[in-house]
Amino acid sequence: MSVLQIVLAVLLMVLGVFLIIAVLLQKSKSQGLSGTIAGGAETFYGKGMGSKKEKILSIATLVAAILFVVLAITIYCLQYTGSESTVFGDAWKQFAS
């Protein structure tokens, strides 16, 4: 494993932990069954409270999720680049020729 792969793997783990925490910190956007039965008693003053923090957390979660996917694909591609025997190496050689 190269140093670049190790750094990217550590970054992937940190992003994974951040994603778990960020998703758990977010409020549910729907009230579920209890909100339906109770009628959703949300007041006018209570609607906007904390919406800025929720929006920032939502955007941070989206950016982290995109980075997580890009890093996972990058690490996968780096892992098999340059090696003679890969998972799809033989099938790729047959397809290319």
Backbone hydrogen bonds, N-H to C=O, Kabsch-Sander energy under -0.5 kcal/mol:
donor,donor_aa,acceptor,acceptor_aa,energy
6,I,2,S,-1.8
7,V,3,V,-2.6
8,L,4,L,-2.5
9,A,5,Q,-2.2
10,V,6,I,-2.4
11,L,7,V,-2.4
12,L,8,L,-2.2
13,M,9,A,-2.1
14,V,10,V,-2.3
15,L,11,L,-2.5
16,G,12,L,-2.1
17,V,13,M,-2.3
18,F,14,V,-2.5
19,L,15,L,-2.6
20,I,16,G,-2.1
21,I,17,V,-2.3
22,A,18,F,-3.1
23,V,19,L,-2.4
24,L,20,I,-2.0
25,L,21,I,-1.7
26,Q,22,A,-0.9
35,G,31,Q,-1.0
36,T,32,G,-1.2
37,I,33,L,-2.2
38,A,34,S,-2.5
39,G,35,G,-1.3
40,G,35,G,-0.6
42,E,40,G,-2.3
43,T,41,A,-0.5
47,K,43,T,-0.7
47,K,44,F,-0.5
48,G,44,F,-0.5
51,S,48,G,-1.6
54,E,50,G,-2.0
55,K,51,S,-2.2
56,I,52,K,-2.2
57,L,53,K,-2.4
58,S,54,E,-2.3
59,I,55,K,-2.4
60,A,56,I,-2.5
61,T,57,L,-2.1
62,L,58,S,-2.0
63,V,59,I,-2.6
64,A,60,A,-2.3
65,A,61,T,-2.3
66,I,62,L,-2.2
67,L,63,V,-2.5
68,F,64,A,-2.4
69,V,65,A,-2.1
70,V,66,I,-2.4
71,L,67,L,-2.8
72,A,68,F,-2.3
73,I,69,V,-2.3
74,T,70,V,-2.4
75,I,71,L,-2.8
76,Y,72,A,-2.0
77,C,73,I,-2.5
78,L,74,T,-2.7
79,Q,75,I,-1.9
80,Y,76,Y,-1.2
81,T,77,C,-0.9
83,S,80,Y,-0.8
86,T,84,E,-0.8
92,W,88,F,-2.6
93,K,89,G,-2.2
94,Q,90,D,-2.0
95,F,91,A,-2.1
96,A,92,W,-2.8
97,S,93,K,-1.6
